[in-house]
C-alpha cells in the first residue's frame, strides 16, 4: 500500500505463519499490560522445530516484529536498480522544469517515500516545496536521517502517515495541494500494492487539477504460451510406472478439471528455459493505466481482444509484465519485460536486474488446442489488486458470460505451493521413487508413509502392498491425498491418520517406512529431517527388519559467485549521488536481530558460477536414533577465481544406497568451475551470504563448521575463506 514502497521483498519469499503472529501479538500485549517496568522488554515468538514438528516458544527482543519488517526490505534491492533510479530522476527533473516553464511553482508530493530518495531528487531538481509521506514509522524516521545526511532537511517535510490519511489546509499535513506527484507504489502485478486507490485518492484530495504525475501511465502486456514445464506448476499429471508409459496413479477428475487459482506466480522469466515454451499469442498490450488523472481510473475492468494464433500448440499459460512512462514527453520508458521482449534485448548484458518487479505467470482455467492462424478471444480482467485471464476459440466464445476469477475447487492449489506441485510432477524424480518402491514392496508389505501430501503411499498400494498407513499432519494435504486414493480405488488398503498418536497397535508390524520427505512447515531442504524424528516416534510399530526409505540424507555445499542475487544483502552506500548510509545501518542492525544466516532461494532463477566443486558437510543416518548433536568442520580447495558472494546449500536424499535412487535438490548435471550452474527447479536451495564479498583464486581455501542440534531443530553454518578462528 501507499507508504510502503521501500519494501523490495518478493512475494514468493514471504512465509508468514499467521498462527504464530497471533500468538506473538497476544503474548506481547500481555507483557505490556501486566508487566510495569522501564526496562526494555522481551517478547515470545512461536517457532516450529522442524526436527520434532513441535511448536516451541522463543524469547526475542520486544522489537522483533519491527526488526523483521525492516530486514524484509533486504536492503531494498530496488535501490540497486540503477535504471529505475535514473529514469525516475529524469522524470522528476522534467516535471519540475515543465511546471517552472509554465510560470508556476513546483509543489511536489512524494507518496511512500521510503528512504526519501525521490524527494531528494526533487530537491536537487529545484522543487519549491516537497512533502513526503511514509506510513511505516521506522522508515519515516530513517528517511529524516538520510535527508539530513544529505543536507536537504530544510527542503523536505516528512509526514509519517498513509497518503489516504493526510490532510490539506493551513496548519495541516500539506499547506496546499501539490501539482507534481512522484511515487513508486508498484509490485510485480503492478497494482498489488493498491496503486489504483492510491492514485484515485491523490487526485481527489491531494493534487491540483492538471498535475504532473511521475510516472504518468503504465501498460500491461501479456504473452500466451504453451508450456508443459510451466503447466506442471499448476496441474498434477498422472504418475507412470518405470516404463514411463504404463499408468500407475491417475489424476482425479476434480483435479484435472479444476480452473486453478488466480494467485499470481511471480518468477524471473528471463531465466525460464526458452526451449520450454512456444508462443501462441506474441506480446500484446491488454490494459493501460493513466496515472495522470486525465482519464478516470477504474477499480475494475474487463476487455475482450480478438487475436490470431501465431503458432501451433496448446494455450496453457499467460506471461505478464508492464512498463511505465516516466516523463512528460513520453520518451523515457521503464520496462519490466523478460529478455526476449525487452526494448534492450539486443544488448542482453545491459538489461537491468530487479527482484522487486519480476514477471507474472497466470494459468488459463482451461487449455485451448490451437493451430497457426486460429481466431481466438483473450479475456483480460482486473480488480483493485490483481489480474486474471480466460481464452476461447472465436467459435466457442459467448460474449455475455461473466468470466469470474478462477477459484480452486479441488483443494490442490490451496494445499500446495507452485514449487511443490512442480516437484510432484517431476517425472525423473517419480521414476526414482517408483523404481525403489518396486524393489521393496511385496504382497506382504505393511507400509507406513511419513510425509505431508505425498503420493508415495498410494504408489506402494498400487504396486501391491498389503496395507498402507499414512501419517499426514496437514488437513489440506490429507484432503488431496484422500481424493487420489478414492479415484484410484485404493481405499480398502490405505488408512490415513492425523498423527503418530492415532496409530493404534497393529496386527502386523510395519515392514516398510517411506517418505519423500516433505512437510508443509519446512522452508529449507534439511528441515525435512522431521521424517527422522517421526520414524523414531513410530519405532514400536516397526518390525525388527523394517526397511526405511530414504535411509539417510546429506547436506551439500558449493561456493558460488552470483550475477545479481548478492544485491539483496548488499549495502547501498549511495544512490544517484545521495548518501544512504543511515538506511544501510538500519537494515544491517535489524537483519542481525531477525535474519538467519541462511535463506531459501529458487536458484534456477538467479544465475551463479561455481567456485568450488560440491562438497558434503553433514550426513544423517535415518536407520539410527537421533543423536543429541552433530558437529563437523573441514576445508575445501577453491577451484576457480572470482568474487565469492556466498555458499549454496542443498540436500541429497539417499533412498536405499543405490546412487541411481538419489533424489537431489541441488545442481542438475555436472558442475563445471567458473561456469553457470543448472539447478533443480522444483525445490528451494539455501544460500549462506558472506557479509563482505571474498576475492578468491585457486590458492584459496573454504573453511566450514556445521552444527546440527535436534533439540531446537536447527542446523547452524559458518563459512569463510580464511580459518574461522585464525
N, C-alpha and C positions, 0 to 999 in steps of 0.2 A: 504494500500500500504506500501511498504518498508519505514521505518522511523516512522511508527505509531503503532508499536507493543505494546505500553503500553495500548492501548485502550481496555478495558475489557467489554464494554457495549454490551449487547445482541442486535441483530438486531430487535428483537421484541419490544424493549423498545423505539426505535427511533420513534419520532413523529414529524418530521420536517415539518413545514408549509412553503413550498417553496415561496409562495407569500410574506409572512412576511419577509423572508430572503431577497428577492429582495428589498422590500420597506426599510428594515432596512439599507441595504448597500447603497441605493440611498440617504437616509437621512444622513447617516454617511459621505458619500462623499461630500454632500452639505455643511455640517457643517465645514469640514476640508478645503473646497475650499473657502468658503465665510466668515469664522469667524477667524480672526487672533488674537490669544491670547496665552499666555504662560501657562495659567491655564489648568487644566485637563478638558476635555470636557465631555458632556453628549451625549447620543445617544437615538433617539426614536426607540421603538420597537412596532410592531403590536401585539395586544392581542385581541383575540376573547372573548367577555363577554359571558360566557355560559348561563347566565340567559336571556339576551336580544338578543343574537345572533349577536350583532353589533361588528364591528371591532373598537378598540379604541387604541389610541397612549399612550404609557407609556414611561416615561423618565428614562433611565438607565445610569449607568456608561459607559463611552466610550469603556471600555474593556469588555463589557458584553458578546460579542461573544467569546472572548478569554477565559473568566472565565467559560462560559458554556461548551466550548470544553474540558477544563481541568476537570471540575466537572463530565463530562460524563464518565470519566475513572473509576468513582465510587471506588476510592481507588485501582484501578487496581486489581480487585478481583483475577486475575490470579496470582498475587504475594502472595495471601493467599494459593495458590495451592502448598502445600508442596511437593507432589510427582513430579510435574513438575519442581520445583526449584531444588530438589535433583538430579533428573535424568539429567537435563541439566548440573549440576555441575560435575557429574560423566563423562558425555560425553566430556565436555571441558577439564577436567583433563587428561583423557585418550588420547585425541587428541594431547595435548601438550607433554605428555610422549612419544607417538608414534613418533612425529616429532624429539624430542631430541634423541630417541633411534636410529634414522637413521643418527645421526650426523648433523642435521640441526637446525637452529634457528627456533623458533615458532613465526611466524608473524600472528597475529590474526586480522581479520576484523569482527566487530560486526555491523550487519545491523539492524536498528530500535532499538537502544539501550534502549530507554525509560528511566528508572531510572539509567541505567548503570550497572545493576545487572550482566549480563553475562560478561561484560568487567571486572568487579571486580573479578568475579570467575576466569577469565583467568589470571588476575594479580596475584592472590593468588596461582594459579597453576603453576606459573613460566614462563608465556609467555614472550618472549623477547621484542616484540613490540605489541602495541594494538591501533588500530584505530577504533573508533566507530562513526557511523553516525546516526543522528536523524533529520528528516525533520521538525518536529513541534518545532519551536524555543523555546517556553516556556519550553518544556520538555528537550530540549538540554541544556538550562541554568540550569534547575533543576538537570540534570544528573551531570553537573560540580560540583554543590554544594554537591550532595550526594557523589561523588567520592572524593572531598576534605575532606568531613566529615570523610571519612574512610582512609584518608592519602594516597591515591593512585593517586593523581593528576600528579605525575611525571612519571607515567607508562601508562597513558591512554590519547589519544588525541581525543577530541570530534569535529566532523565536522558537523555543522548544515545544512546538505543537505540530499536530497534523494540519495540513493546509485547510482541511474542511472545518477545523475549529478556530481558524483565525478570524479576527475582527478588523474592520476598516473604519477609520474616522479619527478625529482629533483625540490624542491620548490612548488610542487603541494599538493593536499589533502593527498595523500599517496606517500611516497618516492619511494616505490616499491610495487609490487603485494604481496598480502598476501598468505600464504599457509594453513591457517586454517580459515574457515568461521563458525561463530556461529550466528544464527538468529532465531527469532520467528516471522514469518510473516503469521501465520495461523489463520483461523477462523473456525466456525462450519462446513463450507463446505470445509475446508482445503485450497482451492485455491482462496477463495473470496477476499482476500486482495492483490491479484496479485502476489502470491508466484512464479508461473511459470516464469513470465517475470523477477522477481527479481533474481531468480537463474540463468536464462539464461544469463542475463546481467553480473552478478557477474563472471561467469565462462569465459565469453568472454573478459571482460575488467579489472577485479579487482583481479583475482586469478591466481596463478601459475597452471600449469598442474599437475594433480595428487594431488591436495589439499585435505585436510580432511575437511569434512563438518559435522557440528553438528546442527540438526540431518542429518543422511546420506540418509534416504529414508522414504517413507510413503506408507501405504497400505490402500486402501479404501474398506470397507466391506458393503454389503447390505444384508438385510433380507426382503423377500417378504412375506407379511401377508394379511390375510383377516381381516378387522376390520370395522364394521359399525360405531363405535364411531369415528374413525379417518376419515372415508369417509364423515361423517357428517360435517366435517370442509371444505369439498371440493364441495359437490353436494347437492343442495336443494332437499329434499324429498317432496312428496305430503303431504298436511295437512288433517288430518282426523277430522271427527265430534266427538262429545263427546262419541260416542260408540266405538271410536278408530278403527273402521273398515270402515265405510262409508266415501267415498271420499268427502271432502269439497272443496279443491282447488288442481287442478292438476298442475304439473310442466311443463312449456313449453318445447317443443321438443328441441329447441336450447339450453336450459339449461341442459336437460338430456344428450344430445349428445356432449356437449362442452368438449374438451380434458382437460380443466382447464388451469392452468398456471404453468410454470416451476419454479416459485419463491420458494425458499426453505422455509419450515416451521420448524423453529428450536425450539425444546422443550426438556425438561428434561425427556427423555424416561424412565428412571428408575422409574419415578412416574406414568407412564401410567399404568392403571389397567391391570394386567396380564390376567384377565379373559375376557378382551375386544378385544383380537386378537388371531388368530390361524395362525400358521406358515405354509406357502406354500413352501417356499424355505428357509432353515436354513441359518445362517450367512455364506456368501460366498465372497471371495475377488474378486473384479472386476477390480481394477486398482492398479498398483504400480508406484510410482513416485520416480525416482532415483535422489536425490538432489546432489549426489557426482560429477556429471559431467562425470562419466564413460560411461553412456548411454545418448544420446541426449534426452532432454526434448521436448516433442511435445506439442504445444499450443492447439491442438485439437486432439481428438482420439475417436474412436468408436470400440466397440467389441461386439461379439455375443457369449453368453455362452449357451451350451446345458445342460439343467438341468432336474432333475426329481422331481416332486412334492412329498413332504414328508407327505402331508396330504390332506384331503378333504376340499373344501370350495371355496371361490371366491378370486382370486388375485386382490387386490384393491390398496394396499399401499406399498411403499418401505421405510423401515427404513435404514438409512445410518450413519456410523461413520468411524473413521480412527484411525490408530496407527502410531507411529513414532519409528524408530530405532535410538537410541541416542548415540551409541558408536561404535568405530572402530571394536570391537569384536562381534558386533551384539548380545549382551547379554542383553542389557538394552532396554526394550520396554515400551513406554508410550502409554497406550491405552485409548481411549475415548468411549469404548463400554458401553452400558447400563448394568445394574446389572446382567441380566441373561446371558450375553455373555462375561462378563469381566473376564480376567485371574484370578482375585482375588475374584470371585463370591462366593467361599467357605467361605470367611470371609467378609461378607457384611459390617460390621462396619468399616472395614479398607479401603473401597472404597473411592477414592478421590472425593470431591465435586468441581465442577467447573461450572461457569456460562458463562465463556468466550468461552469455547468449549463445546457445548451441543451435541445433536444428531440431525440429519436432517430427515425430513419426506417429501417424494415426492409422488405424486398421479399419478397412471398409467392413461394414457389417456382413456383407456377402460378397463372395468372389464373382467376378464377371469375366468369362472367357471372351476374348476379342481377337479379331484379325485386323490387319492393317487396313485403314480406310473406313472402319466401322463408325457409325454415328453414335455418340454417347452423350449422356447428360450427367454433369457433375453438380451435385447439390452441396453448397457450402453454407454453413451456419455458424453463428457465434452468439454468445450471451455476453455478460459483462466481463467474464473471466476466461472463457475457453472457446475452442472451436470443435466442430465435428463435421463429418463428410459422409455422403452417400453417392453411389454411382449406379447408373442404369443404362441399358442399351436404349436407344431412342425409341425403339418399337415397344418397349415394356415400361416406359416412364408414364406415370399418372400424375398430372400436374397438381391436382388439388389435394394430394395426400399430405399429411403432417409428418415430416421426417424427423422424428424425435431423436434426441441424443441416445446413442447406444448405451444400454444398461445390461450388465452381466446377469444372465438368467440361469447360469449353470453352477455358479459358485467358484469356478476355477480362477477367474480374474480377480476375485476378492481374496481368495486364499493364497494365491501365489503371485510373486512379482514376475516381471518380464524375464529377468535373468534365470529364475528357477524354471519357468516354462521352457525356455530355450535349452536348459540342461536336460530336462526330461525328454526333449525331442532329439537330443544328440544321438544319432544312430551308432556312431563308433563307441560311445560310452555305453549305450544299451547293449551293444554286441558283447562287450566285455562282461557285463553283468550276467547276461543270459548264458554266455559260454561257461562262466564259473559256476553258475547255478546248475547247469546240466551235468557237471562233474560230481555234484554233491547231493542233489535232490533225487530221492528214490521214492518208491511207493510206500515205504515205511517211515519217511521223514516226518518229524514233528518240528515245524519251523516257527521261529519267533522273529518277527520283523521289528526292529527298533529304529524308527525314523518318523519324521513328520511328513505326511503326504507322499509317501513312497509307494511305487507300484511293484516293488520287489516281491512283496508277499503274494500279490496276485500272480506274478510271473511264476513263483515257486509252485503255487497251486495249479496253475495251468500245466506245469511240467510234471505234475503227478504226485506232489506231496500229499501225504495222508491228512495232515491238519496244519493250518497256519494260524498263528496268533499274531495280531498287530498290537503294539503299544504306540498309540499316536496321541500325543498330548495336546493337540490343537483341534478345536471344534470345527473350524472351517476346512482344514485339510482332511479331517475324518469324513466329512460330508462328501467330498470329491472322491475319496477312495471307495466309499460305500457304493457310489454310483458306478464306478468301474467294476466292482465285484458283482453287483446285480446284473449289469449289462452283459458281462461275460459268463453268467450262470455259475458263479463260484461260491454262492452263499452257503452251501452245505459244508464247505471245507474251511471257511475263514471266519474267525472271530475277531472283532475289533474292540479294543479296550482303551480306556482313557489314560490309565497309569499303571505302574507296577502293582499298586495296591489292589487293583481289580483282577490281578492274575491269581486265580484260586489254585489250590493243589491239583495237579494234573494227573490223570490216569496214566498217561505215558509221559516220560521225561522228554524235554526238548533236545533234539539231536542236531539242530542246525540253527544258529543265530545269524541273522542277516541285517545289514543296514547299508545305506548309501555312503556315508551317513549324511543326513541333512535335518536341521532343526530350525524352526522359524525364529527362534530367539537369537540366532547367531548372525554375525556380520562378517567376521574374518574366518578363513577356512579352518584353522586349527581349533576354533571354538566348537566344532562339531565332534570333538573327542567326548562330548556328552554321551555318545554311544558307548564309550568305555565304561563310564560310570553306570549307565543303565544295565550293561551286560553283567557287571559285578552285582548289581542290585537283584538281578533275577537268577543268581548262581544256584540257589536252592532248587530251582525248577529244571536245571540242566542235567543231562546225563553226564557221566564221568568222561565219556568220549565225544562230547558235543564238539562240533566244528563251528568256528566263528569266522564269518566273512563280513568285513575285512579282518585280517589277522593283526593288522597294525597300520601305522601311518608314519610319515617322516616329513619334517618341516625343512624346506629348501630355501636357499638364498642365492642372490646374484647381484653383484654391484653393477649399477647402471648409470648411464648419462641420458637424461630426459631432454627431448627437444624443447618442451614448454611447461610440462607439469610442475616443475620446480617453482614456478611463479606463484603457486597458491600458498607457499610458505616463505616467500622471499620478501624482505623489507623493500619499501619503495624508495626511501631516501628523499627523492624529489620527483615531481611530476610536472612536465612542461615549464620547468624553471621555478616551481613553487616547492619550498621545503615542506615535507610532511613527516618529519622525524617524531613529532609528538604522536601522530597516528601509529607509526611503527612501534613506538614504545607501548602504547595501549594494547595493540594486538599481541605483541610479544609477552606482555605481562599476563593477559587473560589466557593466552594459549598455554603458558607454562602451568596455569592453575587447572584448566579444564580439559586440555587436549592430551590424547595418548600420543606416544612417540610414533605409533604405527597407525595408519589409517587405511581403510579399504578403498580400492580404486579398480575400475574395469580397465586394465592396462592395454587392452586391444585398441582403446580409443586414444591412448596417449603414447605416441612413438618414443622408443628409447633404444639405445645401443648397449650391448653387453660389454662390460669392462673386466669381467671375470667369467669363468665357467661356473655353472650352477654347483653349489656345494651343500651337503646335508649338514644341518646344525642341531637336529633333535630327532630322536626316534621314540615312537610309542608302540608298545607291545600289548595288544589287546587280549592276548591269551593269559596274561598275568593280572594280578591285582594292582590297582593304582598305588604308587608309592607316595610318600609324603612330599617329596620334591625331587626334581631332576635338574642338575646344572651341567652345562657343557661350555667349553671355551676352546678357542683354536685360532689359527690364522690360515689365510689362503692367499696365494700369489695373484697379483694383478696381471692380467694377460694383455691388456690394451692400454691405450693412452687417451686422455681427455679430461673432462671435468666430471667427477663423480658427485651426483646430487643425492644419492641415497642407495638403498638396498631394496630390491624387490623380494617378496616372500610369498611362498605358496606351500601347498601340501600335496603329497602323493599318497593315495590310499592303496595299500597293498592288500588285494582281496585274498589271495591264497598262496603267495610266494612265487607264483608264476609271473615273470615280467610282462607277459602278454596281457595279464589281467590287472595291470596297474592303472588306476584312474588318477590322472594328473590334473591339477588346477593351475598349472604353470605354463611354461613355454611349449609350443607345438613344434615338433621337429627339432633339428639340430641347431644348437646355439653357436653362432659364429661371432668371434670377438670383433668389436667395433662395427658390427652390422646390426640392422634393425631386428628386434626380437618379435616373433609372432606368438601371440598369447591365446590361451583358451578364452573364447568369447562368452562362455556360459557360467563363469564364476568371477567374483572379485578377488583380486590378489591384495596382499598387504604391501604397504610402502613405508619404509623407515627413512625419513628425510634427515639428512645431516643439517645441523643448524648453520654451518658455514660450508660452502662448496669446497671439494677437495680436488686439487690438480694431481693427477696420477699418471704413471707410466709403468713400464714393465719392471722397474726396480721397486715398485710399491708393494706393500702387503696390506691385506684387510684383516683386521682383528675383530673377534666377536666373543661375546659372553651371552649365554641364554639360560634363563631360569624358568622352569615350569613349576607352578605352585598350585596344586589341585585344590587346596583349601579355599582359595579365592578365585579359582578358575582362570588364572592369569598366566600368560607367557610374557616374560619381560626380555627385551632385546637391548643389547648395546653393541654398536659397531663403530669402528674408527679405522683410519688409515695408518694410525700410529698405535703402539701398545697402549691399552686403555689406562694403565696405571704408571706409565713412564713419567 
